[in-house]
Amino acid sequence: MTASMDRYDCLVSDHPDKMTPEEANFREANSSRLRCASCIHWYRGLEHDVCEVMRPPDEQVPWNYVCDFWTVGDGQHPLHKEPAHA
């Protein structure tokens, strides 16, 4: 089953802007475990790897980088300096 354009428009109509690399503290990872490729927000695309939180200027999100909002999906952001709020 495919989604209609109406359904798509509804899904993205109130989608918030993404953070900049500076706002997310995007940087090269120092750990093989804590990196974009293992984060729930990172997606491997056909042409670009993307993040649902942060958008770098060229829109490519390297697998071996990380930001303060790295998470595996339990709502914890272990690299963030302050507790994340829901």
Residue, then its C-alpha position, 0 to 999 in steps of 0.5 A: m500500500t502506498a501513501s497518498m500525497d494528502r497523507y504525506d502533506c498531513l504528516v509533514s505539515d507541522h514538522p519542526d525545523k532541524m537543528t544546525p550542526e552547531e546547535a546539536n554539537f555535531r562532531e567526529a565521534n571518539s567512540s565506535r559505539l557512540r556514533c551516528a550509524s548506531c543512533i535511532h535518528w540516523y537513516r541510510g539513504l540512497e544518495h545521502d545519509v540523513c538525520e531527523v534531528m540535525r541537518p549539516p549544510d551539505e545534508q550528508v550525515p557521516w556514519n562516524y560522527v555524533c551529536d549531543f542528541w545521540t540515542v538508541g531510542d530509550g529517550q536518553h541522550p547520554l552525550h547531552k549536558e542537560p537532561a532531555h525533556a519530553 
